[in-house]
Amino acid sequence: MATHLLAAHRAAGATLAEYEGCTLPESFATLAQEWSAGKERVAVFDTSWHATFRVGGRDRVNYLHAITSGNIKELEPGRGTLALLLNPQGHILSELEVYVLAENVLVRTHAAARERTLATLRKFIIGSDVKIEDLSDAEGSMGVEGPRAAAAIEQACGAKLEEMAAMSMREVAVDGTPCKLIRRSHFGAPGAEFAAGSKELPQLWTALLQAAAAQGGEAIGMAALNALRLEARVPWYPADFNEAMIPHEAGVEATHISFNKGCYTGQEIVERVRSRGHVNRKRVALRFSTASPPAAGTKLRANGAEIGFISSAAAMPDARAAIGMGYVRKEQFAPGSTVEFDGGTATVAS
């Protein structure tokens, strides 16, 4: 899958790379320059790694409430939540963003999980008035985030970011282009995503770059975005949590699960792990002894025994130590614990 903005990125001289099956810009300038834009000013970045489904029908809200880990019934129109699709063993089939609108519900996941998510969403429709439409090929999106993002967003569409709740969605227009504005942070700074039809994306991208430039901002690629989100301890699906994990191992139970709702697929395992109070392995933040980031999947060892693996890693500006995330055994959960990998060591960060 390639972003709908491929031509625009090539014209800007971006370096392209594949991320979890999606062709996206890796960089537009140096890592230090792009990291600085996101950290100190405002960054614009392509988020067209989403698969998007429109769910309609009379039973749409009740149905999604019953099969996901989120409390969909309590969402007011224009509000959204993070949720998970789990299998009966409690493993994570996909991460979802669920937005309840007046006439339908929008569900977004990663493109890598598009077919499986669509099949799972359709699996239990029998007897329910639910219709699901795949919009993934017809839409795309981009993020605007950083300390000056609110000013850039207000200049672009008139919306005041501080007046929007997290995970809320509204219709706006940017330079005459109709789009959806979603208050959504990808690396812990103020920010939002703009989603629009594929034909409108190049014009939207240009307009948002202009608004960002007025605040000293610029476009950034996935390398800088990855560094920024790892620095903020934000896990990505499917890199840092996927079907190999249960929510408590992945450390997403507080953000992706409602414990105030009825049954859903996988709930029994989720509740059993919660009552037990611990897991034998979990995701932790890591700081490496090397400036070059180890590859995802690299094995971690302690006392000569394999105890985990690296799920993602990123280089940092100015040749600082690389950072990342990974899974370790409970003996290494404590901050300051040091484990080994071929080529260096990794320390569990606080």
C-alpha positions as CSV (number, residue, x, y, z in Angstrom):
1,M,0.0,0.0,0.0
2,A,1.3,3.5,-0.9
3,T,0.2,6.8,0.4
4,H,-2.0,8.9,-1.8
5,L,0.5,11.7,-1.4
6,L,3.3,9.7,-3.1
7,A,3.7,12.2,-6.0
8,A,3.8,15.2,-3.7
9,H,6.5,13.5,-1.5
10,R,8.6,12.6,-4.5
11,A,8.4,16.1,-5.9
12,A,9.6,17.4,-2.5
13,G,12.6,15.1,-2.7
14,A,11.6,12.9,0.2
15,T,13.3,9.6,0.9
16,L,10.6,6.8,0.8
17,A,10.5,3.6,2.8
18,E,8.1,0.8,3.7
19,Y,6.6,0.8,7.2
20,E,4.5,-2.2,8.1
21,G,3.5,-2.6,4.5
22,C,2.9,1.1,3.8
23,T,5.1,3.2,1.6
24,L,5.6,6.5,3.4
25,P,8.2,9.3,3.5
26,E,11.2,8.3,5.7
27,S,12.6,11.8,5.7
28,F,12.5,15.2,4.0
29,A,15.6,16.7,5.6
30,T,18.0,15.7,8.4
31,L,16.8,13.8,11.4
32,A,17.9,16.6,13.7
33,Q,16.0,19.2,11.7
34,E,12.8,17.2,11.6
35,W,13.0,16.2,15.2
36,S,13.5,19.8,16.2
37,A,10.4,20.8,14.2
38,G,8.2,18.4,16.1
39,K,9.8,19.1,19.5
40,E,10.0,22.8,19.4
41,R,7.6,24.2,16.7
42,V,5.2,22.2,14.6
43,A,5.5,19.1,12.3
44,V,3.2,18.0,9.4
45,F,3.4,14.3,8.7
46,D,1.6,11.7,6.5
47,T,-0.5,9.3,8.5
48,S,-2.0,7.4,5.6
49,W,-1.2,4.1,7.2
50,H,-4.9,3.8,8.3
51,A,-7.6,1.5,7.1
52,T,-10.9,3.1,7.6
53,F,-14.4,1.5,7.8
54,R,-17.8,3.2,7.9
55,V,-20.3,1.3,10.0
56,G,-24.0,2.0,9.5
57,G,-27.3,0.4,10.4
58,R,-29.6,0.7,13.4
59,D,-27.5,-1.6,15.6
60,R,-24.1,-0.1,14.8
61,V,-23.3,1.3,18.2
62,N,-24.6,-1.7,20.2
63,Y,-22.7,-4.1,17.9
64,L,-19.4,-2.4,18.1
65,H,-19.8,-2.1,21.9
66,A,-20.4,-5.9,22.1
67,I,-17.3,-7.0,20.1
68,T,-14.6,-4.5,21.1
69,S,-12.9,-3.6,24.4
70,G,-14.2,0.0,24.3
71,N,-17.2,1.6,25.9
72,I,-18.8,2.7,22.6
73,K,-22.3,3.1,24.1
74,E,-21.2,6.1,26.2
75,L,-19.7,8.0,23.3
76,E,-21.6,11.1,22.3
77,P,-21.8,12.1,18.6
78,G,-18.4,13.5,17.6
79,R,-16.5,11.7,20.2
80,G,-14.1,8.7,19.9
81,T,-12.1,6.2,21.9
82,L,-9.3,3.7,21.5
83,A,-10.2,0.1,21.6
84,L,-9.0,-3.4,20.8
85,L,-10.3,-6.4,18.9
86,L,-9.3,-9.5,20.8
87,N,-9.5,-13.2,20.1
88,P,-11.0,-15.6,22.7
89,Q,-7.5,-16.1,24.1
90,G,-7.2,-12.4,24.8
91,H,-4.6,-11.7,22.1
92,I,-4.7,-8.4,20.2
93,L,-6.1,-8.8,16.7
94,S,-6.1,-5.1,16.0
95,E,-6.0,-1.6,17.5
96,L,-9.1,0.5,16.8
97,E,-10.0,4.1,16.8
98,V,-13.8,4.3,17.1
99,Y,-15.6,7.6,16.4
100,V,-19.4,7.8,16.9
101,L,-21.0,10.3,14.4
102,A,-24.6,11.3,13.9
103,E,-25.4,8.9,11.0
104,N,-22.7,6.3,11.3
105,V,-19.5,5.2,13.2
106,L,-16.0,5.5,11.8
107,V,-13.5,2.8,12.7
108,R,-9.8,3.1,11.9
109,T,-7.0,0.6,12.3
110,H,-3.6,0.0,10.7
111,A,-3.6,-0.9,7.0
112,A,-1.5,-4.0,7.9
113,A,-4.6,-5.3,9.8
114,R,-7.2,-4.2,7.2
115,E,-8.4,-7.6,6.0
116,R,-8.4,-9.3,9.4
117,T,-10.2,-6.4,11.0
118,L,-12.8,-6.2,8.3
119,A,-13.4,-9.9,8.5
120,T,-13.7,-9.8,12.3
121,L,-16.0,-6.9,12.3
122,R,-18.3,-8.7,9.8
123,K,-18.1,-12.1,11.5
124,F,-20.8,-11.6,14.1
125,I,-23.3,-9.4,12.2
126,I,-25.8,-12.2,11.8
127,G,-29.2,-10.9,13.1
128,S,-28.0,-7.4,13.6
129,D,-28.8,-4.3,11.4
130,V,-25.2,-3.4,10.7
131,K,-23.6,-2.4,7.4
132,I,-19.8,-2.0,7.0
133,E,-18.2,-0.1,4.1
134,D,-14.4,-0.1,3.5
135,L,-13.2,3.5,2.8
136,S,-9.5,2.7,3.0
137,D,-8.7,3.2,-0.7
138,A,-10.8,6.4,-0.9
139,E,-9.4,8.4,2.1
140,G,-6.1,9.4,3.6
141,S,-4.9,11.6,6.5
142,M,-2.1,13.7,7.8
143,G,-1.0,14.9,11.3
144,V,-0.1,18.4,12.6
145,E,1.6,18.3,16.0
146,G,4.0,20.2,18.2
147,P,4.0,23.1,20.6
148,R,2.8,25.5,17.9
149,A,0.3,23.1,16.3
150,A,-2.8,24.8,17.8
151,A,-1.9,28.1,16.1
152,A,-1.2,26.4,12.7
153,I,-4.5,24.5,13.0
154,E,-6.5,27.6,13.8
155,Q,-4.9,29.4,10.9
156,A,-5.7,26.5,8.5
157,C,-9.3,25.9,9.4
158,G,-10.4,28.2,12.2
159,A,-10.8,25.5,14.8
160,K,-9.5,26.1,18.3
161,L,-7.7,22.9,19.4
162,E,-8.0,23.7,23.1
163,E,-11.8,23.6,22.7
164,M,-11.8,20.1,21.4
165,A,-11.8,17.0,23.6
166,A,-9.2,14.4,23.0
167,M,-10.3,11.8,20.4
168,S,-13.1,14.1,19.2
169,M,-13.9,14.7,15.5
170,R,-15.6,17.6,13.6
171,E,-16.1,18.6,10.0
172,V,-13.9,21.6,8.9
173,A,-12.6,23.1,5.6
174,V,-9.0,24.0,4.8
175,D,-8.5,26.3,1.9
176,G,-11.9,25.2,0.6
177,T,-11.1,21.5,1.0
178,P,-13.7,19.7,3.2
179,C,-12.1,17.3,5.8
180,K,-12.5,15.8,9.2
181,L,-10.4,17.2,12.1
182,I,-9.6,14.7,14.8
183,R,-7.9,15.8,18.0
184,R,-5.3,13.1,18.2
185,S,-1.7,13.1,19.4
186,H,1.0,10.8,18.0
187,F,4.0,11.9,20.1
188,G,2.5,13.5,23.2
189,A,2.3,17.1,22.0
190,P,-0.8,19.1,21.1
191,G,-2.0,18.0,17.7
192,A,-4.6,16.7,15.4
193,E,-5.2,14.7,12.2
194,F,-6.9,15.9,9.1
195,A,-8.7,13.2,7.1
196,A,-10.0,13.7,3.6
197,G,-10.8,12.1,0.3
198,S,-7.8,10.8,-1.7
199,K,-8.3,13.4,-4.5
200,E,-8.3,16.3,-2.0
201,L,-5.2,15.2,-0.1
202,P,-2.5,17.0,-2.2
203,Q,-4.3,20.3,-1.8
204,L,-4.8,19.7,1.9
205,W,-1.1,18.8,2.4
206,T,0.0,22.0,0.7
207,A,-2.3,24.2,2.8
208,L,-1.3,22.6,6.0
209,L,2.4,22.9,5.2
210,Q,1.9,26.6,4.6
211,A,0.1,27.0,7.9
212,A,2.9,25.1,9.7
213,A,5.6,27.2,7.9
214,A,4.0,30.4,9.3
215,Q,4.8,28.9,12.8
216,G,8.3,27.8,11.8
217,G,7.3,24.3,11.1
218,E,7.8,21.8,8.3
219,A,7.1,18.3,7.0
220,I,8.7,15.4,8.8
221,G,9.1,11.7,7.8
222,M,8.6,8.5,9.7
223,A,12.2,8.4,11.1
224,A,11.7,11.6,13.0
225,L,8.1,10.7,14.0
226,N,9.3,7.3,15.3
227,A,12.0,9.1,17.4
228,L,9.5,11.6,18.8
229,R,6.9,9.0,19.7
230,L,9.5,6.6,21.3
231,E,10.8,9.6,23.3
232,A,7.2,10.2,24.5
233,R,6.8,6.4,25.3
234,V,3.9,6.0,22.8
235,P,3.6,2.4,21.5
236,W,2.7,1.8,17.9
237,Y,0.5,-1.0,16.5
238,P,1.5,-3.4,15.1
239,A,5.2,-2.8,15.9
240,D,5.0,-2.7,19.7
241,F,1.8,-4.7,20.2
242,N,0.0,-7.3,18.0
243,E,-1.5,-10.7,18.0
244,A,1.5,-12.1,20.0
245,M,0.5,-10.1,23.1
246,I,-2.3,-9.7,25.5
247,P,-3.2,-6.1,26.6
248,H,-1.6,-6.2,30.0
249,E,1.7,-7.4,28.5
250,A,1.5,-4.6,25.9
251,G,0.7,-2.1,28.7
252,V,-2.4,-0.7,26.9
253,E,-5.0,-1.9,29.3
254,A,-5.4,1.7,30.7
255,T,-5.8,3.3,27.4
256,H,-7.6,0.7,25.2
257,I,-9.9,-1.2,27.6
258,S,-13.1,-0.2,29.4
259,F,-13.6,-2.1,32.7
260,N,-17.1,-0.6,33.0
261,K,-18.9,-2.5,30.4
262,G,-20.4,-6.0,29.7
263,C,-18.9,-9.0,27.9
264,Y,-16.9,-8.9,24.7
265,T,-14.6,-11.4,23.0
266,G,-11.5,-11.9,25.1
267,Q,-12.9,-10.2,28.3
268,E,-12.5,-13.4,30.4
269,I,-8.7,-13.4,29.9
270,V,-8.4,-9.7,30.4
271,E,-10.3,-9.9,33.8
272,R,-8.3,-13.0,34.8
273,V,-5.0,-11.2,34.3
274,R,-6.3,-8.1,36.0
275,S,-7.3,-10.1,39.1
276,R,-4.0,-11.9,39.2
277,G,-2.3,-8.5,39.3
278,H,0.8,-9.3,37.2
279,V,2.2,-10.7,33.9
280,N,5.4,-12.6,33.3
281,R,6.6,-10.3,30.6
282,K,5.7,-6.8,29.5
283,R,6.6,-3.9,27.2
284,V,9.2,-1.5,28.5
285,A,11.1,1.6,27.3
286,L,14.7,1.0,26.4
287,R,17.8,3.1,26.0
288,F,20.6,1.5,24.1
289,S,24.4,1.7,24.5
290,T,24.8,2.4,20.8
291,A,23.8,5.4,18.6
292,S,22.7,3.0,15.9
293,P,19.3,1.5,16.7
294,P,19.1,-2.3,16.8
295,A,16.7,-4.0,14.4
296,A,13.2,-4.8,15.5
297,G,13.1,-8.4,16.6
298,T,16.6,-8.4,18.0
299,K,16.8,-10.8,21.0
300,L,17.5,-9.6,24.5
301,R,19.5,-11.7,27.0
302,A,20.3,-11.7,30.7
303,N,22.8,-13.9,32.4
304,G,23.2,-15.7,29.0
305,A,19.5,-16.6,28.7
306,E,17.1,-15.1,26.2
307,I,14.6,-13.0,28.1
308,G,12.9,-10.9,25.4
309,F,13.2,-8.9,22.2
310,I,13.2,-5.4,20.8
311,S,9.9,-4.3,19.2
312,S,11.0,-1.0,17.8
313,A,14.0,1.4,18.0
314,A,15.0,4.8,16.6
315,A,18.2,6.9,16.2
316,M,18.2,10.2,18.0
317,P,19.7,13.5,16.8
318,D,23.3,14.4,17.4
319,A,24.4,10.8,17.7
320,R,22.8,10.4,21.1
321,A,22.1,6.9,22.4
322,A,19.3,5.2,20.4
323,I,16.0,4.5,22.2
324,G,13.3,2.0,21.7
325,M,10.8,-0.4,23.2
326,G,10.8,-4.1,23.9
327,Y,9.6,-7.0,25.9
328,V,11.4,-8.4,29.0
329,R,10.7,-10.9,31.7
330,K,9.5,-9.7,35.1
331,E,13.0,-10.0,36.6
332,Q,14.0,-7.1,34.3
333,F,10.9,-4.9,34.8
334,A,12.6,-2.4,37.2
335,P,14.0,0.8,35.7
336,G,17.8,0.6,35.5
337,S,17.8,-3.1,34.7
338,T,20.4,-3.8,32.0
339,V,20.1,-6.6,29.4
340,E,22.3,-7.5,26.4
341,F,21.9,-7.9,22.7
342,D,24.3,-8.7,19.9
343,G,26.3,-5.5,19.6
344,G,25.5,-3.7,22.9
345,T,23.3,-3.4,26.0
346,A,19.9,-2.0,26.7
347,T,18.8,-0.3,29.9
348,V,15.1,-0.3,31.0
349,A,14.1,3.4,31.2
350,S,11.8,4.8,33.9
